Amino acid sequence: MKLMFSERLKDLRTERGLNQSALAEALGTTQRKVSYWETGQVEPDLAALWKIAEYFGVSADFLLGLKDF
């Protein structure tokens, strides 16, 4: 799960032209946590996963690599 999530999060963020700090602010978290998610060092908790999915308009299944859309 870690690799698929981290890759998809980084892809979504860069496609929107956001840096890690801007995404962190939008999600109510820290830039360090976004960095950890993107490098696979830490997995998001359920609440964070939900916020990320809502923010980008994708499903949690997509973020976790269970679906390709």
C-alpha positions as CSV (number, residue, x, y, z in Angstrom):
1,M,0.0,0.0,0.0
2,K,2.7,2.5,0.9
3,L,4.3,2.7,-2.5
4,M,1.1,3.1,-4.4
5,F,-0.3,5.7,-2.0
6,S,2.9,7.7,-1.9
7,E,3.3,7.8,-5.7
8,R,-0.4,8.7,-6.2
9,L,-0.3,11.5,-3.6
10,K,2.8,13.0,-5.1
11,D,1.4,12.8,-8.6
12,L,-1.8,14.4,-7.6
13,R,0.0,17.2,-5.8
14,T,2.4,18.0,-8.6
15,E,-0.4,17.8,-11.2
16,R,-2.1,20.6,-9.3
17,G,1.1,22.6,-9.1
18,L,1.2,22.5,-5.3
19,N,4.2,22.3,-3.1
20,Q,4.1,20.2,0.0
21,S,3.6,23.2,2.2
22,A,0.5,24.3,0.3
23,L,-1.0,20.8,0.4
24,A,-0.3,20.6,4.1
25,E,-2.0,23.9,4.8
26,A,-5.1,22.8,2.7
27,L,-5.3,19.5,4.7
28,G,-4.6,21.0,8.1
29,T,-1.4,19.2,8.6
30,T,2.4,19.8,8.4
31,Q,4.7,19.8,5.5
32,R,6.8,17.2,7.2
33,K,3.9,14.8,7.4
34,V,3.1,15.3,3.7
35,S,6.8,14.6,3.0
36,Y,6.7,11.4,5.1
37,W,3.5,10.3,3.2
38,E,5.2,10.9,-0.1
39,T,8.3,9.0,0.8
40,G,6.4,6.1,2.3
41,Q,7.9,6.6,5.7
42,V,4.4,7.0,7.3
43,E,1.0,6.0,6.2
44,P,-1.9,8.4,6.7
45,D,-4.5,7.6,9.3
46,L,-8.1,7.1,8.2
47,A,-9.1,10.7,8.8
48,A,-6.2,12.0,6.8
49,L,-6.9,9.6,4.0
50,W,-10.5,10.8,3.8
51,K,-9.4,14.5,3.7
52,I,-6.9,13.8,0.9
53,A,-9.5,11.9,-1.1
54,E,-12.0,14.7,-0.7
55,Y,-9.4,17.4,-1.5
56,F,-8.4,15.8,-4.8
57,G,-11.8,14.5,-5.7
58,V,-10.7,10.9,-5.9
59,S,-11.7,7.8,-4.0
60,A,-9.7,6.2,-1.2
61,D,-9.5,3.1,-3.3
62,F,-7.7,5.1,-6.0
63,L,-5.3,6.5,-3.5
64,L,-4.6,3.0,-2.1
65,G,-4.1,1.5,-5.5
66,L,-7.2,-0.6,-5.5
67,K,-8.7,1.2,-8.5
68,D,-7.1,3.0,-11.4
69,F,-9.6,5.8,-11.7
